[in-house]
Amino acid sequence: MALDVSTLANWIGAVAAALRPLAEAIESHVRDAERIQGFPYHFPRKYRLETFEIPMC
């Protein structure tokens, strides 16, 4: 079954719009956290908005 690219794009856009409230709730929860866990590292709150390079094992 062939689907037009615009149809797929519309579906993806609809899913993104439907999931936006969930993404915002998760973002709010993470930003309010005292610590953010990034296995195996824990980042203190003061660094939560900065970019980290995590070494790969």
Distance bins in CASP14 RR format, pairs under 12 A and 6 or more apart:
PFRMAT RR
TARGET T0000
AUTHOR 0000-0000-0000
RMODE 2
METHOD distances of the structure
MODEL  1
1 7 0 0 0 0 0 1 0 0 0 0 0
1 8 0 0 0 0 0 1 0 0 0 0 0
2 8 0 0 0 0 0 1 0 0 0 0 0
3 9 0 0 0 0 0 1 0 0 0 0 0
3 10 0 0 0 0 0 1 0 0 0 0 0
3 11 0 0 0 0 1 0 0 0 0 0 0
3 12 0 0 0 0 0 1 0 0 0 0 0
4 10 0 0 0 0 1 0 0 0 0 0 0
4 11 0 0 0 0 0 1 0 0 0 0 0
5 11 0 0 0 0 0 1 0 0 0 0 0
5 12 0 0 0 0 0 1 0 0 0 0 0
6 12 0 0 0 0 0 1 0 0 0 0 0
6 13 0 0 0 0 0 1 0 0 0 0 0
7 13 0 0 0 0 0 1 0 0 0 0 0
7 14 0 0 0 0 0 1 0 0 0 0 0
8 14 0 0 0 0 0 1 0 0 0 0 0
8 15 0 0 0 0 0 1 0 0 0 0 0
9 15 0 0 0 0 0 1 0 0 0 0 0
9 16 0 0 0 0 0 1 0 0 0 0 0
10 16 0 0 0 0 0 1 0 0 0 0 0
10 17 0 0 0 0 0 1 0 0 0 0 0
11 17 0 0 0 0 0 1 0 0 0 0 0
11 18 0 0 0 0 0 1 0 0 0 0 0
12 18 0 0 0 0 0 1 0 0 0 0 0
12 19 0 0 0 0 0 1 0 0 0 0 0
13 19 0 0 0 0 1 0 0 0 0 0 0
13 20 0 0 0 0 0 1 0 0 0 0 0
14 20 0 0 0 0 0 1 0 0 0 0 0
15 22 0 0 0 0 0 1 0 0 0 0 0
15 23 0 0 0 0 0 1 0 0 0 0 0
16 22 0 0 0 0 0 1 0 0 0 0 0
16 23 0 0 0 0 1 0 0 0 0 0 0
17 23 0 0 0 0 0 1 0 0 0 0 0
17 24 0 0 0 0 0 1 0 0 0 0 0
19 25 0 0 0 0 0 1 0 0 0 0 0
19 26 0 0 0 0 1 0 0 0 0 0 0
19 27 0 0 0 0 0 1 0 0 0 0 0
20 26 0 0 0 0 0 1 0 0 0 0 0
20 27 0 0 0 0 0 1 0 0 0 0 0
21 27 0 0 0 0 0 1 0 0 0 0 0
21 28 0 0 0 0 0 1 0 0 0 0 0
22 28 0 0 0 0 0 1 0 0 0 0 0
22 29 0 0 0 0 0 1 0 0 0 0 0
23 29 0 0 0 0 0 1 0 0 0 0 0
23 30 0 0 0 0 0 1 0 0 0 0 0
24 30 0 0 0 0 0 1 0 0 0 0 0
24 31 0 0 0 0 0 1 0 0 0 0 0
25 31 0 0 0 0 0 1 0 0 0 0 0
25 32 0 0 0 0 0 1 0 0 0 0 0
26 32 0 0 0 0 0 1 0 0 0 0 0
26 33 0 0 0 0 0 1 0 0 0 0 0
27 33 0 0 0 0 0 1 0 0 0 0 0
27 36 0 0 0 0 0 1 0 0 0 0 0
27 48 0 0 0 0 0 1 0 0 0 0 0
27 49 0 0 0 0 0 1 0 0 0 0 0
29 36 0 0 0 0 0 1 0 0 0 0 0
30 36 1 0 0 1 0 0 0 0 0 0 0
30 37 0 0 0 0 0 1 0 0 0 0 0
30 38 0 0 0 0 0 1 0 0 0 0 0
30 43 0 0 0 0 0 1 0 0 0 0 0
30 45 0 0 0 0 0 1 0 0 0 0 0
30 48 0 0 0 0 1 0 0 0 0 0 0
30 49 0 0 0 0 0 1 0 0 0 0 0
31 45 0 0 0 0 1 0 0 0 0 0 0
31 48 1 0 0 1 0 0 0 0 0 0 0
31 49 0 0 0 0 1 0 0 0 0 0 0
32 45 0 0 0 0 1 0 0 0 0 0 0
32 48 0 0 0 0 0 1 0 0 0 0 0
33 42 0 0 0 0 0 1 0 0 0 0 0
33 43 0 0 0 0 1 0 0 0 0 0 0
33 44 0 0 0 0 0 1 0 0 0 0 0
33 45 1 0 0 1 0 0 0 0 0 0 0
33 48 1 0 0 1 0 0 0 0 0 0 0
34 42 0 0 0 0 0 1 0 0 0 0 0
34 43 0 0 0 0 0 1 0 0 0 0 0
34 44 0 0 0 0 1 0 0 0 0 0 0
34 45 1 0 1 0 0 0 0 0 0 0 0
34 46 0 0 0 0 0 1 0 0 0 0 0
34 48 0 0 0 0 1 0 0 0 0 0 0
35 41 0 0 0 0 0 1 0 0 0 0 0
35 42 1 0 1 0 0 0 0 0 0 0 0
35 43 1 0 0 1 0 0 0 0 0 0 0
35 44 1 0 0 1 0 0 0 0 0 0 0
35 45 1 0 0 1 0 0 0 0 0 0 0
35 46 0 0 0 0 0 1 0 0 0 0 0
35 47 0 0 0 0 0 1 0 0 0 0 0
35 48 0 0 0 0 1 0 0 0 0 0 0
36 42 1 0 0 1 0 0 0 0 0 0 0
36 43 1 0 1 0 0 0 0 0 0 0 0
36 44 0 0 0 0 1 0 0 0 0 0 0
36 45 1 0 0 1 0 0 0 0 0 0 0
36 46 0 0 0 0 0 1 0 0 0 0 0
36 47 0 0 0 0 1 0 0 0 0 0 0
36 48 1 0 1 0 0 0 0 0 0 0 0
36 49 0 0 0 0 0 1 0 0 0 0 0
36 50 0 0 0 0 0 1 0 0 0 0 0
36 52 0 0 0 0 1 0 0 0 0 0 0
37 43 1 0 0 1 0 0 0 0 0 0 0
37 44 0 0 0 0 0 1 0 0 0 0 0
37 48 0 0 0 0 0 1 0 0 0 0 0
37 54 0 0 0 0 0 1 0 0 0 0 0
38 47 0 0 0 0 0 1 0 0 0 0 0
38 48 0 0 0 0 0 1 0 0 0 0 0
38 52 0 0 0 0 1 0 0 0 0 0 0
38 54 1 0 0 1 0 0 0 0 0 0 0
39 54 0 0 0 0 1 0 0 0 0 0 0
39 57 0 0 0 0 0 1 0 0 0 0 0
40 54 0 0 0 0 1 0 0 0 0 0 0
40 55 0 0 0 0 0 1 0 0 0 0 0
40 56 0 0 0 0 0 1 0 0 0 0 0
40 57 0 0 0 0 1 0 0 0 0 0 0
41 47 0 0 0 0 0 1 0 0 0 0 0
41 52 1 0 0 1 0 0 0 0 0 0 0
41 53 0 0 0 0 0 1 0 0 0 0 0
41 54 1 0 0 1 0 0 0 0 0 0 0
41 55 0 0 0 0 1 0 0 0 0 0 0
41 57 0 0 0 0 0 1 0 0 0 0 0
42 48 0 0 0 0 0 1 0 0 0 0 0
42 52 0 0 0 0 0 1 0 0 0 0 0
42 54 0 0 0 0 0 1 0 0 0 0 0
43 49 0 0 0 0 0 1 0 0 0 0 0
43 50 0 0 0 0 1 0 0 0 0 0 0
43 51 0 0 0 0 0 1 0 0 0 0 0
43 52 1 0 0 1 0 0 0 0 0 0 0
43 54 0 0 0 0 1 0 0 0 0 0 0
44 50 0 0 0 0 0 1 0 0 0 0 0
44 52 0 0 0 0 0 1 0 0 0 0 0
END
